[in-house]
Amino acid sequence: MRVNSPIAPGLLRQMTARRILEVLGRGPASRADLVRETGISAPTVSKAVVSLIAAGLLEEADLTRTLGRPGRQVRLARQSTQVIGVELDVAVGRVLVAGLDGTPVETEAGEPAGPTLFSVPSTYDAMIDRLVEVLRPHVTQDDVNVLGVGISTPGLIDRSTQRVLLSPNLPWLNDAYLARDLEQRLDVDCYLIQEANALCYAERAYGRAQGVSHFALLDGTTGLGLGVMQNDVPIYGHRGLAGEIGHITVDPEGRLCGCGNRGCLETLATDSSLLAAISEAVGRTLSMAEALELSNDPPPAVRAAIDRGATYFSVALAAVVNLFDPGALFVHSRWLSECPGFFETVVEQARQRALGPTIDGCRIERASGTKVQGAVAGVLRRVLDAVGPST
């Protein structure tokens, strides 16, 4: 993704512009408010606001009354400039269009629009065609400038080249340059965001990690992914491949994993693996809703599958706590959110397995953000980075 800075060269001007955008990320403000919040002089703030409005990053808001006299507020652009988030998953994808404050665009009725769902094809060419089909109406509006498309993507992604190196759950993405190919078709900047990192961005921007600089997020849905934030910066590793906790072998003779190995933690501690185990226990393929309903009063074989799943989920949580010493650990899992008592059981077992001093300093909570929100938040971070460095 090639986002160019809309601010004239000059480090101080760019740092000022970014600081103003960061403050406005908390909500609209007057120029006087910006002076107080940033500690930057009024003339400098005024010049930066003018530049940011001209660049389409800010919009004038309605008149509001402040102490003494009316003051015109400014806000991050919502209508003239937007970004798009895309979530790719095994069967269903999602698209969310938002302003630069992360607020979803409004429907004709004035309500925030929710994500648009689309079916995910099983071949790469069909996937490109489908994404072009669902994105083109948004990126070709005459009166809207789309700054970028962030795409939450499962698997290993080389951050420098944006090549998908390995995607066990969407294997047709292997060796693909999805962002580059979409840019060529849509003529808009696109950027891949590994899905666990997307969830970190979502939780930090919109969820329970607001104000938390050191945290980890475990994604236990289709696969088992891990994102870690330290000092508000994701831990990417050398090529952006850090966090693949799901492919630690815990049962060498276990189930075949999509990566080609057997007994990966991902085959034992995810929503999809637990659903497969319960389906096997009852002798037929169940939907997630059916499995969750069955968990209310499970027969012995299903109870055993649930208990085994809880054990391995707790192993995953304890490993994250021992390895990274996070101040908070958020868990993204439908099973942990909806199965009665399952979350509490997993946390209790994790506390027994982890090192006492480490887990005593870590709160464990259900995550509240989504991957498509994370795709939006991730592309917004790219926009900020293009404006200038953080102070």
Backbone hydrogen bonds, N-H to C=O, Kabsch-Sander energy under -0.5 kcal/mol:
donor,donor_aa,acceptor,acceptor_aa,energy
3,V,1,M,-0.7
4,N,2,R,-0.6
14,Q,10,G,-2.4
15,M,11,L,-2.7
16,T,12,L,-2.5
17,A,13,R,-2.4
18,R,14,Q,-2.4
19,R,15,M,-2.4
20,I,16,T,-2.2
21,L,17,A,-2.2
22,E,18,R,-2.6
23,V,19,R,-2.2
24,L,20,I,-2.5
25,G,21,L,-1.0
26,R,23,V,-1.8
27,G,24,L,-1.5
29,A,74,V,-2.2
31,R,72,R,-0.6
34,L,30,S,-2.1
35,V,31,R,-2.1
36,R,32,A,-2.1
37,E,33,D,-2.8
38,T,34,L,-2.5
39,G,35,V,-2.1
45,V,41,S,-2.5
46,S,42,A,-2.7
47,K,43,P,-2.3
48,A,44,T,-2.2
49,V,45,V,-2.7
50,V,46,S,-2.2
51,S,47,K,-2.1
52,L,48,A,-2.5
53,I,49,V,-2.5
54,A,50,V,-2.3
55,A,51,S,-1.9
56,G,53,I,-1.3
57,L,52,L,-2.3
58,L,52,L,-1.3
59,E,75,R,-2.6
61,A,73,Q,-3.5
64,T,71,G,-1.4
66,T,64,T,-0.6
66,T,69,R,-1.2
69,R,67,L,-0.6
71,G,64,T,-2.5
73,Q,62,D,-0.8
74,V,29,A,-2.9
75,R,59,E,-2.3
77,A,57,L,-2.5
82,Q,145,N,-2.2
83,V,98,A,-2.6
84,I,148,G,-2.1
85,G,96,L,-3.1
86,V,150,G,-2.5
87,E,94,R,-2.7
88,L,152,S,-2.3
93,G,118,F,-3.4
94,R,87,E,-1.8
95,V,116,T,-1.9
96,L,85,G,-2.8
98,A,83,V,-2.6
99,G,103,T,-2.6
100,L,77,A,-3.3
100,L,81,T,-0.6
102,G,99,G,-1.9
105,V,97,V,-2.3
107,T,111,E,-3.3
110,G,107,T,-2.0
113,A,105,V,-3.4
116,T,95,V,-3.1
117,L,115,P,-0.5
118,F,93,G,-2.1
120,V,91,A,-2.7
127,M,123,T,-1.8
128,I,124,Y,-2.5
129,D,125,D,-2.3
130,R,126,A,-2.3
131,L,127,M,-2.6
132,V,128,I,-2.5
133,E,129,D,-2.2
134,V,130,R,-2.2
135,L,131,L,-2.3
136,R,132,V,-2.4
138,H,135,L,-1.3
139,V,135,L,-1.7
140,T,136,R,-1.2
141,Q,138,H,-0.6
144,V,141,Q,-1.2
145,N,80,S,-2.9
146,V,144,V,-0.6
147,L,82,Q,-2.5
147,L,145,N,-0.7
149,V,189,D,-2.2
150,G,84,I,-2.7
151,I,191,Y,-2.6
152,S,86,V,-3.4
152,S,150,G,-0.6
153,T,193,I,-2.5
156,L,166,L,-3.5
157,I,155,G,-0.5
158,D,163,R,-2.6
159,R,157,I,-0.7
159,R,239,R,-2.3
162,Q,158,D,-2.6
163,R,158,D,-0.6
164,V,176,A,-2.6
165,L,156,L,-2.4
165,L,163,R,-0.8
166,L,156,L,-1.1
170,L,167,S,-0.7
173,L,170,L,-2.4
174,N,171,P,-1.7
175,D,164,V,-2.8
176,A,173,L,-2.3
178,L,176,A,-0.6
181,D,177,Y,-2.4
182,L,178,L,-2.3
183,E,179,A,-2.4
184,Q,180,R,-1.9
185,R,181,D,-1.2
186,L,182,L,-2.7
187,D,183,E,-2.6
191,Y,149,V,-2.4
193,I,151,I,-2.9
195,E,153,T,-2.0
197,N,194,Q,-0.7
198,A,194,Q,-2.2
199,L,195,E,-2.1
200,C,196,A,-1.6
201,Y,197,N,-2.4
202,A,198,A,-2.5
203,E,199,L,-2.6
204,R,200,C,-2.4
205,A,201,Y,-2.4
206,Y,202,A,-3.1
207,G,202,A,-0.9
207,G,203,E,-0.7
209,A,203,E,-1.5
210,Q,207,G,-1.0
212,V,209,A,-2.6
213,S,211,G,-0.5
215,F,213,S,-0.6
215,F,229,M,-1.6
216,A,328,A,-2.4
217,L,227,G,-3.0
218,L,330,F,-2.8
219,D,217,L,-0.6
219,D,225,G,-2.9
220,G,218,L,-0.7
220,G,332,H,-2.8
225,G,219,D,-2.1
225,G,223,G,-0.6
226,L,243,G,-0.9
227,G,217,L,-2.4
229,M,215,F,-3.2
230,Q,233,V,-2.5
232,D,213,S,-2.2
233,V,230,Q,-1.5
235,I,228,V,-2.5
236,Y,234,P,-0.9
242,A,236,Y,-2.8
244,E,241,L,-0.6
245,I,243,G,-2.2
246,G,224,L,-1.2
247,H,244,E,-1.3
248,I,245,I,-1.5
249,T,247,H,-0.5
250,V,263,G,-2.8
251,D,263,G,-1.4
254,G,251,D,-2.8
257,C,261,N,-3.4
260,G,257,C,-1.8
263,G,255,R,-2.6
265,L,248,I,-2.1
266,E,246,G,-2.8
267,T,264,C,-1.9
268,L,265,L,-1.8
269,A,265,L,-1.9
271,D,220,G,-2.3
271,D,221,T,-0.6
272,S,221,T,-1.9
274,L,270,T,-2.2
275,L,271,D,-2.3
276,A,272,S,-2.0
277,A,273,S,-2.1
278,I,274,L,-2.3
279,S,275,L,-2.4
280,E,276,A,-2.2
281,A,277,A,-1.8
282,V,278,I,-1.7
283,G,279,S,-1.1
284,R,279,S,-1.5
291,A,287,S,-2.3
292,L,288,M,-2.6
293,E,289,A,-2.1
294,L,290,E,-2.2
295,S,291,A,-1.5
296,N,293,E,-1.3
297,D,294,L,-1.0
303,R,299,P,-2.7
304,A,300,P,-2.3
305,A,301,A,-1.6
306,I,302,V,-2.5
307,D,303,R,-2.5
308,R,304,A,-2.3
309,G,305,A,-2.3
310,A,306,I,-2.4
311,T,307,D,-2.0
312,Y,308,R,-2.0
313,F,309,G,-2.5
314,S,310,A,-2.2
315,V,311,T,-1.7
316,A,312,Y,-2.0
317,L,313,F,-2.3
318,A,314,S,-2.7
319,A,315,V,-2.2
320,V,316,A,-2.0
321,V,317,L,-2.2
322,N,318,A,-2.6
323,L,319,A,-2.3
324,F,320,V,-2.4
325,D,321,V,-1.9
327,G,214,H,-1.0
328,A,214,H,-0.6
329,L,363,R,-2.9
330,F,216,A,-2.6
331,V,365,E,-2.2
332,H,218,L,-3.1
333,S,331,V,-0.7
337,S,333,S,-1.3
338,E,334,R,-2.3
339,C,335,W,-2.2
342,F,339,C,-1.7
343,F,339,C,-0.6
345,T,341,G,-2.0
346,V,342,F,-2.5
347,V,343,F,-2.6
348,E,344,E,-2.3
349,Q,345,T,-2.3
350,A,346,V,-2.5
351,R,347,V,-2.2
352,Q,348,E,-1.2
353,R,349,Q,-1.6
354,A,350,A,-2.6
359,I,355,L,-2.5
360,D,356,G,-2.2
361,G,357,P,-0.7
361,G,358,T,-0.7
362,C,359,I,-1.6
363,R,327,G,-1.7
365,E,329,L,-2.4
365,E,363,R,-0.5
367,A,331,V,-2.8
374,G,370,T,-2.0
375,A,371,K,-1.9
376,V,372,V,-1.6
377,A,373,Q,-2.8
378,G,374,G,-2.8
379,V,375,A,-1.9
380,L,376,V,-2.0
381,R,377,A,-1.9
382,R,378,G,-1.5
383,V,379,V,-1.8
384,L,380,L,-2.3
385,D,381,R,-2.5
386,A,382,R,-1.7
387,V,383,V,-1.5
388,G,384,L,-1.9
